[in-house]
Amino acid sequence: MKLSVLRNACLPKKGTVLRWLLPALLLLLPISQSHAQVVWGKQTLKRGKLWATLWNSFQYGDPVETSNAFHTLDYPGYSKGPNIDDALNYAEAAGYAIYGERNNIAYSYTLNSRFFPSGEHVFPLEEAILTRNYNLENLSTAGEEIVTGGHHVNGLELDLSRRSMVWSYPEYDDFIIHEVTITNFDITIVENLYFGMRYGVRLTQRSGTRGDEKFGWNDENHLFYFYDHRSFRFEDEEPVQWSNGVGPERGDIGDARDIWEAGSRQHELDAAGHFTVIVLDSANGNVYQNILEHVGQGVTEGAPREDVMFIQGVDQPARFLEVLTHQQPKMSWDDARDAGGEGGNKYERRPEFLVSVGPLTLSPFETKRIVFAEVMGEMSREKIVEGGVENIDLMAVASLDSMLKNVAAAKRLFANNYMPEYHPPMTPTNGENSLRLTTDAGKITVEWPPVPDTYVDPSTRQNDFAGYRIYRSTYFTIGPWTLVADIPKADAEIVNGMVQYVDDDLPNGVGNYYCVTTYDTDGHESGKVNNNRFPVYPLRAPNEQFPKEVYVVPNPFRQNSGLLGQGEGNRIEFIGIPGRCVIKIYTLTGDLVQEFS
């Protein structure tokens, strides 16, 4: 079936003779046979701070199981641990929609992470392939990690492919740029073509709340942006009341951790970022921005027509066209609420953002390119972890400013043909857990390969490498980070071919995360790309006084250890015990809870 679809797209109409087409048919046959081996697949971009698992179907994350082990615009991103809900993702579903007319017949199709692609409508043409170009080793290749892949849309008979790119350079690591190419491999024209990217916005999986997002409007950049706000009861729109932490004063704006239980020692804001999508190249089409109700696999509970998303297999192409060309009133949710017209209702508090381009015309065998970017921003991670009313108020300004700065950086990078304005030295290692960490009594040794003497800046062709910086966090794998050492190139200690740094006098029982960067003579620093995912702890010296000097910390354990750091609240540490022993845990009344050796 797949082969016939491709071949029929190139066959002349009955009664016509196109001799020039015969060689093309002969050439297409072996190519089409190779397409039969292509399958739906995914790759994950993890080089920058914004992580995304991308499919050649243009879906994000893990279709249907959206909280699984993949990434749906995670910011900052990190790999999943035992708790699969521990992800700072800013969308729970994402995909695309398309509409066009061929021979005066309208066709439409849409797909997002809530559904599997159907062979009735689409089939894969290009495998999902990840290309690594770390530190822009090949300057002719845009991006440090690139995911490519594509598929064919039946009915419209169009080939869609996408190239998605990320960078680790600190100025360019907060966005993903996607080039979508649409090709007409038919002998008839496609007219009135519209293509859009769709995002079911949720801030965030980790926070556990949903349906409390709001949006703002930035007139200078002509964009909508999304942020977390206060939860409300859907039936009467009354704010949910919170009695702990910052709850009485700010509710769950930013999803502070201390609102969930009294006396919490963690105040981190789990939804501190701002999110937007921009169009960098519309192929001379118009740009439409529409905010609708995101219902996942369900249906609306009464939203007005302008807030209802089309449904594949239910709505006619005319409805797709209506939604793809609808412009959201250019104002914030709050302003729309006050204005009393379209927008500003409770359905848009669980938003689906649709950014579309059109109308386009595709002549036979013509290709058009559209370029989108997903852009994030957040205030400093120190402020995010600190939490509190003051930082919640600051978040509204600082996270927005960060996002707009990153929008400007994405535009500059695109305008310069994806060539950064500067190049930091090469990263010491690449990816999570790529540093060598060795624990000893009261210290941790960090090792990495030295920057080779043959290194040259990709642009200047000069060796401008100046030194290394070592950062430590005692909180989590994404920081906040403290600079613990700045090592000039001449002072780097090389042991067995590795640069070595010993971090000593460390307190016992505190977990540590590390990352190492490089910097050049102009002060340009590489990205933080090599942090360890889980904490490492310094060892303790053997207890030569055993069975004396044996301790359990904390003791008694009162629901929370009191230790800071992600996952540390449930940890009990046994100090001074031998390598082989039996441990018994009792309640305060003397009842045995557990025994293990």
C-alpha positions as CSV (number, residue, x, y, z in Angstrom):
1,M,0.0,0.0,0.0
2,K,2.8,2.4,0.9
3,L,4.5,1.9,-2.4
4,S,1.4,2.5,-4.4
5,V,0.7,5.7,-2.6
6,L,4.1,7.1,-3.7
7,R,3.9,5.8,-7.2
8,N,0.3,7.0,-7.7
9,A,1.3,10.4,-6.7
10,C,3.5,10.6,-9.7
11,L,1.3,8.9,-12.3
12,P,-0.2,11.0,-15.2
13,K,-3.9,11.5,-15.4
14,K,-5.8,9.1,-17.6
15,G,-5.6,10.0,-21.3
16,T,-2.3,11.9,-21.0
17,V,1.2,10.8,-22.1
18,L,4.2,12.1,-20.2
19,R,7.2,10.2,-21.5
20,W,9.5,12.2,-19.3
21,L,7.9,10.6,-16.3
22,L,8.9,7.0,-17.1
23,P,12.5,7.3,-16.0
24,A,11.3,9.0,-12.8
25,L,9.1,6.1,-12.1
26,L,12.0,3.7,-12.5
27,L,14.1,5.7,-10.1
28,L,11.3,6.0,-7.5
29,L,10.7,2.3,-7.3
30,P,13.9,1.3,-5.3
31,I,13.6,4.4,-3.2
32,S,10.0,3.5,-2.3
33,Q,11.0,0.0,-1.4
34,S,13.5,1.4,1.1
35,H,10.8,3.5,2.7
36,A,9.0,0.3,3.5
37,Q,11.7,-0.4,6.1
38,V,11.4,2.9,7.9
39,V,9.6,2.8,11.2
40,W,8.2,5.4,13.7
41,G,11.0,6.3,16.0
42,K,12.3,8.9,18.4
43,Q,15.5,10.7,19.5
44,T,16.2,13.0,22.4
45,L,17.9,16.4,22.4
46,K,19.8,16.8,25.6
47,R,22.7,19.1,24.8
48,G,21.1,22.4,25.9
49,K,19.0,23.1,29.0
50,L,15.7,22.5,27.2
51,W,15.3,18.7,26.6
52,A,12.8,17.1,24.2
53,T,12.2,13.6,22.8
54,L,11.2,14.1,19.2
55,W,9.6,11.6,16.8
56,N,9.6,11.4,13.0
57,S,5.8,11.7,13.4
58,F,6.5,15.3,14.8
59,Q,5.2,14.2,18.3
60,Y,7.0,14.9,21.5
61,G,7.7,12.8,24.6
62,D,6.2,9.3,24.8
63,P,2.9,9.0,22.8
64,V,-0.1,8.3,25.1
65,E,2.1,7.6,28.2
66,T,3.1,11.2,28.6
67,S,4.7,10.9,32.0
68,N,6.9,8.0,31.0
69,A,10.7,8.0,30.6
70,F,10.9,10.6,27.8
71,H,11.0,14.3,27.7
72,T,8.3,16.8,26.6
73,L,10.0,20.2,26.7
74,D,11.8,19.6,30.1
75,Y,13.5,22.7,31.4
76,P,16.0,22.4,32.8
77,G,16.2,18.8,31.6
78,Y,17.6,15.8,33.3
79,S,17.2,12.1,33.0
80,K,14.4,10.3,34.8
81,G,15.0,8.5,38.1
82,P,12.8,6.1,40.0
83,N,10.0,8.7,40.2
84,I,8.8,9.1,36.6
85,D,6.9,12.2,37.6
86,D,10.1,14.0,38.5
87,A,10.3,16.1,35.4
88,L,10.2,19.9,34.9
89,N,8.3,19.6,31.6
90,Y,6.3,22.5,30.2
91,A,4.0,20.6,27.9
92,E,2.2,17.3,28.4
93,A,1.5,16.8,24.7
94,A,2.7,18.4,21.5
95,G,2.4,17.8,17.8
96,Y,1.2,19.5,14.6
97,A,-1.7,20.1,12.3
98,I,-2.0,20.7,8.5
99,Y,-4.6,21.8,6.0
100,G,-4.5,22.1,2.3
101,E,-6.4,21.9,-1.0
102,R,-5.5,19.8,-4.0
103,N,-7.7,19.8,-7.1
104,N,-10.3,21.9,-5.2
105,I,-10.6,19.1,-2.5
106,A,-9.7,20.1,1.1
107,Y,-7.7,17.7,3.3
108,S,-6.6,18.0,6.9
109,Y,-4.6,16.0,9.5
110,T,-3.4,16.5,13.1
111,L,-1.4,14.5,15.6
112,N,-0.1,15.1,19.1
113,S,1.4,13.1,21.9
114,R,-2.0,11.8,23.1
115,F,-2.4,9.5,20.1
116,F,-0.6,7.0,18.0
117,P,0.0,7.8,14.3
118,S,-2.5,5.8,12.1
119,G,-1.3,4.1,8.9
120,E,-4.5,5.3,7.3
121,H,-3.3,8.9,7.3
122,V,0.5,8.9,7.6
123,F,3.5,6.7,7.2
124,P,7.2,7.2,8.1
125,L,9.6,8.3,5.3
126,E,12.8,9.2,7.2
127,E,14.1,7.5,10.4
128,A,14.5,9.6,13.5
129,I,18.3,10.2,13.5
130,L,20.4,12.0,16.2
131,T,23.6,13.7,14.9
132,R,26.2,14.9,17.5
133,N,28.3,17.9,16.5
134,Y,29.6,18.8,20.0
135,N,31.3,22.2,20.3
136,L,30.4,22.8,16.6
137,E,33.3,20.7,15.6
138,N,31.9,20.9,12.0
139,L,31.0,24.5,11.5
140,S,29.1,23.7,8.3
141,T,26.6,21.7,10.4
142,A,24.1,23.8,12.4
143,G,23.6,22.8,16.0
144,E,25.5,20.6,18.5
145,E,22.8,18.0,18.6
146,I,20.4,17.6,15.6
147,V,17.4,15.3,15.3
148,T,16.0,14.7,11.8
149,G,13.1,12.6,10.6
150,G,9.9,12.8,8.5
151,H,6.8,11.2,7.2
152,H,4.2,11.3,4.4
153,V,0.7,12.6,4.8
154,N,-1.9,10.7,2.7
155,G,-4.7,12.6,1.0
156,L,-2.6,15.8,0.8
157,E,0.2,13.6,-0.6
158,L,2.9,15.8,1.0
159,D,6.2,14.8,2.5
160,L,7.0,16.5,5.8
161,S,10.5,16.5,7.4
162,R,11.9,18.2,10.3
163,R,15.4,19.2,11.5
164,S,15.6,20.2,15.2
165,M,18.7,21.8,16.7
166,V,20.1,22.7,20.1
167,W,23.3,24.3,21.4
168,S,25.1,24.2,24.8
169,Y,26.6,27.7,24.6
170,P,25.2,29.6,27.6
171,E,23.6,32.3,25.4
172,Y,21.9,29.7,23.2
173,D,21.0,26.8,25.4
174,D,17.4,27.8,26.3
175,F,15.6,27.1,23.0
176,I,15.1,24.5,20.3
177,I,14.9,25.6,16.7
178,H,12.9,23.4,14.2
179,E,13.1,23.6,10.5
180,V,10.0,22.0,8.9
181,T,10.1,21.3,5.2
182,I,7.0,20.5,3.2
183,T,7.5,19.0,-0.2
184,N,4.9,18.4,-3.0
185,F,5.9,15.3,-4.9
186,D,2.9,15.4,-7.1
187,I,2.1,17.0,-10.5
188,T,-0.8,19.1,-9.2
189,I,-0.7,22.2,-7.1
190,V,-1.4,22.3,-3.4
191,E,-3.1,25.6,-2.5
192,N,-4.3,27.4,0.7
193,L,-1.8,25.3,2.7
194,Y,-1.6,25.9,6.5
195,F,0.8,24.2,8.9
196,G,0.9,24.7,12.7
197,M,2.6,23.4,15.8
198,R,0.4,22.6,18.8
199,Y,1.3,22.4,22.5
200,G,-0.7,21.2,25.4
201,V,0.8,23.5,28.0
202,R,1.4,22.2,31.6
203,L,3.7,23.7,34.2
204,T,5.0,21.2,35.3
205,Q,4.8,17.4,35.7
206,R,6.9,17.5,38.9
207,S,4.6,20.0,40.6
208,G,1.5,17.8,40.3
209,T,-0.9,20.6,39.5
210,R,-2.5,21.4,36.2
211,G,-5.1,23.7,34.7
212,D,-3.9,26.8,36.5
213,E,-1.7,28.3,33.7
214,K,-2.1,31.9,32.5
215,F,-0.7,33.6,29.4
216,G,0.6,37.1,28.7
217,W,1.2,39.1,25.6
218,N,4.4,40.9,24.6
219,D,3.7,43.5,22.0
220,E,7.3,44.2,21.1
221,N,8.0,40.6,20.0
222,H,4.4,39.9,19.0
223,L,4.2,36.7,21.1
224,F,2.1,35.0,23.8
225,Y,3.9,33.4,26.7
226,F,2.7,31.0,29.4
227,Y,3.4,30.8,33.1
228,D,2.0,29.1,36.2
229,H,-0.6,30.8,38.4
230,R,-3.0,30.1,41.1
231,S,-5.3,27.0,41.1
232,F,-9.0,27.4,41.2
233,R,-12.1,25.3,41.5
234,F,-13.3,24.6,37.9
235,E,-17.0,24.6,38.8
236,D,-17.2,28.1,40.4
237,E,-13.7,29.5,39.6
238,E,-13.0,30.3,43.3
239,P,-9.3,30.2,44.2
240,V,-8.1,27.1,46.0
241,Q,-7.0,27.9,49.5
242,W,-3.6,26.8,50.9
243,S,-2.7,26.9,54.6
244,N,1.0,26.0,54.6
245,G,4.1,27.8,53.6
246,V,3.5,30.7,51.1
247,G,0.0,29.3,50.4
248,P,-2.0,31.8,52.5
249,E,-0.3,34.8,50.7
250,R,0.4,33.5,47.2
251,G,-1.5,30.3,46.8
252,D,0.2,27.8,44.5
253,I,1.7,30.4,42.1
254,G,4.9,28.8,41.0
255,D,4.0,25.6,42.8
256,A,6.1,26.1,45.9
257,R,6.9,22.9,47.7
258,D,6.2,24.3,51.2
259,I,2.4,24.6,50.5
260,W,1.9,20.8,50.7
261,E,2.8,20.2,54.4
262,A,3.4,22.2,57.5
263,G,7.0,22.9,58.5
264,S,8.5,21.9,55.1
265,R,12.2,22.6,54.8
266,Q,11.9,22.7,51.0
267,H,10.6,25.9,49.4
268,E,11.6,25.4,45.8
269,L,9.3,26.6,43.1
270,D,8.5,23.7,40.8
271,A,7.0,25.8,38.0
272,A,9.2,28.9,37.8
273,G,9.7,29.2,34.1
274,H,8.1,31.1,31.2
275,F,7.4,29.4,27.9
276,T,6.7,30.6,24.3
277,V,6.8,29.5,20.7
278,I,7.9,31.9,17.9
279,V,8.1,31.7,14.1
280,L,11.5,32.6,12.7
281,D,10.6,32.0,9.1
282,S,7.0,31.9,7.8
283,A,7.9,31.2,4.1
284,N,6.1,34.5,3.4
285,G,2.9,33.3,5.0
286,N,0.9,34.9,7.8
287,V,1.5,33.8,11.4
288,Y,-1.5,32.9,13.5
289,Q,-1.4,32.4,17.3
290,N,-4.4,30.7,18.8
291,I,-5.0,29.6,22.4
292,L,-7.6,26.9,23.0
293,E,-8.6,24.4,25.7
294,H,-6.4,21.3,26.0
295,V,-8.5,18.3,26.7
296,G,-6.1,15.5,25.9
297,Q,-8.0,12.5,24.8
298,G,-11.3,13.9,26.1
299,V,-13.8,16.5,24.9
300,T,-14.6,20.0,26.1
301,E,-16.8,20.6,29.1
302,G,-18.5,23.6,27.6
303,A,-15.8,25.8,26.1
304,P,-17.0,28.4,23.6
305,R,-16.4,27.5,20.0
306,E,-13.3,29.6,19.6
307,D,-11.6,27.6,22.4
308,V,-12.4,24.1,21.0
309,M,-9.6,22.3,19.3
310,F,-10.3,20.2,16.2
311,I,-10.3,16.4,16.6
312,Q,-8.8,14.1,14.0
313,G,-11.5,11.8,12.5
314,V,-14.3,13.9,13.9
315,D,-14.0,17.4,12.5
316,Q,-14.1,18.3,8.8
317,P,-11.3,20.1,7.0
318,A,-13.3,23.3,7.1
319,R,-13.1,23.3,10.9
320,F,-9.3,22.8,10.8
321,L,-9.0,25.8,8.5
322,E,-11.2,27.9,10.9
323,V,-9.0,27.0,13.9
324,L,-5.6,27.3,12.1
325,T,-6.5,30.8,10.9
326,H,-8.0,32.2,14.1
327,Q,-6.1,34.9,15.8
328,Q,-6.3,35.1,19.6
329,P,-7.0,38.6,20.8
330,K,-3.6,40.2,21.4
331,M,-3.8,40.6,25.2
332,S,-3.0,38.7,28.3
333,W,-5.5,36.4,30.0
334,D,-6.1,39.0,32.7
335,D,-6.7,41.8,30.2
336,A,-9.1,39.6,28.2
337,R,-10.9,38.7,31.4
338,D,-11.4,42.4,32.2
339,A,-12.4,43.2,28.6
340,G,-15.2,40.7,28.7
341,G,-14.9,39.5,25.1
342,E,-13.1,36.5,23.7
343,G,-10.6,34.9,25.9
344,G,-9.9,35.2,29.6
345,N,-12.1,32.2,30.5
346,K,-11.5,29.2,32.7
347,Y,-11.0,26.9,29.6
348,E,-7.9,28.8,28.6
349,R,-6.4,28.1,32.0
350,R,-5.6,24.6,30.7
351,P,-4.3,25.9,27.4
352,E,-3.3,24.4,24.1
353,F,-1.2,26.8,22.1
354,L,-1.4,26.6,18.3
355,V,1.1,28.5,16.2
356,S,0.4,28.2,12.5
357,V,1.6,29.6,9.2
358,G,-0.2,30.2,5.8
359,P,-1.6,30.4,3.3
360,L,1.1,28.8,1.2
361,T,1.1,27.4,-2.3
362,L,3.2,24.4,-3.3
363,S,3.8,23.9,-7.0
364,P,4.6,20.4,-8.3
365,F,7.9,19.2,-6.7
366,E,8.3,22.4,-4.8
367,T,9.5,22.6,-1.2
368,K,8.7,25.2,1.4
369,R,10.6,25.7,4.7
370,I,9.0,27.0,8.0
371,V,11.1,27.6,11.1
372,F,9.8,27.5,14.6
373,A,11.5,27.9,18.0
374,E,10.4,26.8,21.5
375,V,11.9,29.2,24.0
376,M,12.2,29.1,27.8
377,G,13.3,31.4,30.5
378,E,13.5,31.3,34.3
379,M,15.0,33.4,37.1
380,S,18.2,32.3,38.8
381,R,18.0,28.8,40.2
382,E,19.2,30.1,43.6
383,K,16.1,32.2,43.8
384,I,13.9,29.3,42.6
385,V,15.2,27.0,45.3
386,E,15.0,29.7,48.0
387,G,11.3,30.2,47.2
388,G,9.3,32.5,49.4
389,V,6.8,35.3,48.7
390,E,9.5,37.8,47.6
391,N,10.9,35.4,45.0
392,I,7.4,34.4,43.8
393,D,6.8,38.1,43.1
394,L,10.2,38.4,41.5
395,M,9.5,35.4,39.2
396,A,6.8,37.3,37.3
397,V,9.5,39.8,36.1
398,A,12.8,37.9,36.2
399,S,11.6,34.7,34.4
400,L,9.8,36.8,31.7
401,D,13.0,38.9,31.2
402,S,15.0,35.8,30.9
403,M,12.6,34.3,28.3
404,L,12.6,37.5,26.2
405,K,16.4,37.6,26.3
406,N,16.4,34.1,25.0
407,V,13.9,35.0,22.3
408,A,16.3,37.7,21.1
409,A,19.2,35.2,21.1
410,A,17.2,32.7,19.0
411,K,16.4,35.4,16.5
412,R,20.0,36.6,16.3
413,L,21.3,33.0,15.8
414,F,18.8,32.3,13.1
415,A,19.6,35.6,11.3
416,N,23.3,34.7,11.4
417,N,22.6,31.3,9.6
418,Y,22.9,29.5,13.0
419,M,26.5,30.8,13.5
420,P,27.0,31.8,17.2
421,E,28.6,35.2,17.8
422,Y,31.3,33.6,19.9
423,H,32.8,30.1,20.6
424,P,33.8,29.0,24.1
425,P,36.4,26.3,24.4
426,M,35.4,22.7,24.0
427,T,33.5,21.1,26.9
428,P,35.7,18.8,29.0
429,T,33.3,15.9,28.7
430,N,29.8,15.5,27.2
431,G,26.6,14.3,28.8
432,E,25.3,13.3,32.2
433,N,27.7,11.3,34.4
434,S,30.7,11.8,32.0
435,L,33.0,13.1,34.7
436,R,35.0,10.6,36.7
437,L,34.1,11.0,40.4
438,T,36.0,9.0,43.1
439,T,35.0,9.1,46.7
440,D,37.3,8.9,49.7
441,A,37.3,9.7,53.4
442,G,36.0,13.3,53.6
443,K,36.7,14.1,49.9
444,I,35.7,13.6,46.3
445,T,38.1,13.6,43.4
446,V,36.9,15.0,40.1
447,E,38.7,14.0,36.9
448,W,38.3,14.7,33.2
449,P,40.5,14.7,30.0
450,P,42.5,17.8,29.4
451,V,41.7,20.2,26.5
452,P,44.3,19.1,23.9
453,D,47.1,21.5,22.9
454,T,45.8,21.2,19.3
455,Y,42.5,22.9,20.2
456,V,41.7,26.0,18.2
457,D,38.7,28.3,18.3
458,P,36.4,27.3,15.4
459,S,36.2,31.0,14.2
460,T,39.5,32.6,15.0
461,R,41.5,29.4,14.5
462,Q,43.5,30.4,17.6
463,N,44.1,28.4,20.8
464,D,42.4,30.7,23.3
465,F,41.7,28.1,25.9
466,A,42.5,29.7,29.4
467,G,41.3,27.3,32.1
468,Y,38.7,25.2,33.9
469,R,35.9,26.0,36.4
470,I,34.6,23.3,38.8
471,Y,31.1,23.8,40.2
472,R,29.4,21.9,43.0
473,S,25.7,21.7,44.1
474,T,24.5,20.1,47.3
475,Y,20.9,20.4,46.2
476,F,20.2,18.8,42.8
477,T,21.7,17.8,39.4
478,I,20.6,21.1,37.8
479,G,21.9,23.2,40.6
480,P,22.0,25.8,42.0
481,W,25.8,25.8,41.5
482,T,28.6,27.1,43.6
483,L,32.0,27.8,42.0
484,V,34.5,25.8,44.0
485,A,37.6,26.2,41.9
486,D,39.0,28.2,39.0
487,I,42.0,26.5,37.5
488,P,44.1,28.4,35.0
489,K,45.4,26.2,32.2
490,A,49.0,26.4,33.5
491,D,48.0,25.2,36.9
492,A,46.0,22.2,35.9
493,E,47.2,19.0,37.6
494,I,47.5,16.1,35.2
495,V,47.5,12.6,36.8
496,N,47.6,9.6,34.5
497,G,46.5,11.7,31.6
498,M,43.5,13.3,33.4
499,V,43.0,16.7,34.9
500,Q,42.4,16.1,38.6
501,Y,40.8,18.2,41.3
502,V,40.4,17.1,44.8
503,D,37.4,18.6,46.7
504,D,38.3,17.9,50.3
505,D,37.0,18.9,53.8
506,L,33.5,17.9,52.7
507,P,30.9,17.4,55.4
508,N,29.7,13.8,55.9
509,G,26.3,12.8,54.8
510,V,25.8,15.5,52.3
511,G,25.3,14.6,48.6
512,N,27.3,16.4,46.0
513,Y,26.8,17.1,42.3
514,Y,29.6,18.4,40.0
515,C,30.1,19.9,36.6
516,V,33.2,21.2,34.9
517,T,33.4,23.9,32.3
518,T,36.1,25.6,30.2
519,Y,36.7,29.3,29.5
520,D,38.8,31.3,27.0
521,T,40.9,34.4,27.2
522,D,37.9,36.6,26.5
523,G,35.9,35.0,29.3
524,H,33.6,32.9,27.2
525,E,32.6,29.8,29.2
526,S,31.3,26.5,27.9
527,G,27.9,25.1,29.0
528,K,27.3,22.9,32.0
529,V,26.8,19.6,30.2
530,N,28.5,16.9,32.3
531,N,26.8,17.0,35.7
532,N,26.3,13.7,37.6
533,R,22.6,12.7,37.8
534,F,22.6,11.3,41.3
535,P,24.6,12.6,44.3
536,V,27.9,11.2,45.4
537,Y,28.9,11.2,49.1
538,P,32.4,11.4,50.6
539,L,33.3,8.2,52.5
540,R,33.9,8.0,56.2
541,A,37.1,6.7,57.7
542,P,36.7,3.2,59.3
543,N,35.3,3.2,62.8
544,E,38.1,1.7,64.9
545,Q,36.1,2.2,68.1
546,F,33.2,-0.1,67.1
547,P,30.8,-0.9,68.7
548,K,31.3,2.6,70.1
549,E,30.7,5.8,68.1
550,V,27.8,4.3,66.1
551,Y,25.1,6.8,65.1
552,V,21.9,7.0,63.2
553,V,21.1,10.4,61.6
554,P,18.4,11.7,62.0
555,N,17.3,9.8,65.1
556,P,14.4,9.7,65.7
557,F,13.2,10.0,62.1
558,R,10.2,12.4,62.2
559,Q,8.7,11.9,58.7
560,N,11.4,14.0,57.2
561,S,15.2,13.8,57.6
562,G,15.6,17.6,57.6
563,L,18.3,17.2,54.9
564,L,18.0,19.5,51.9
565,G,18.4,18.4,48.3
566,Q,16.2,16.5,45.9
567,G,15.2,13.2,47.5
568,E,17.2,13.8,50.6
569,G,14.2,14.2,52.9
570,N,13.6,10.5,53.1
571,R,17.2,9.4,53.8
572,I,18.5,7.9,57.0
573,E,22.3,7.5,57.4
574,F,24.0,4.9,59.6
575,I,27.4,6.1,60.8
576,G,30.3,4.0,62.2
577,I,28.9,0.5,61.4
578,P,31.0,-2.3,59.9
579,G,30.6,-3.5,56.3
580,R,28.5,-6.5,57.4
581,C,25.9,-6.1,60.2
582,V,22.2,-6.4,61.0
583,I,20.1,-3.2,61.2
584,K,16.8,-3.0,63.1
585,I,14.4,-0.1,62.9
586,Y,11.9,0.5,65.7
587,T,9.0,2.9,66.3
588,L,9.2,5.2,69.4
589,T,7.0,2.7,71.3
590,G,9.5,-0.1,70.7
591,D,7.7,-2.0,67.8
592,L,10.0,-3.5,65.2
593,V,9.4,-1.9,61.8
594,Q,12.1,-3.6,59.7
595,E,15.2,-5.7,60.0
596,F,17.8,-6.0,57.2
597,S,21.4,-6.9,56.9
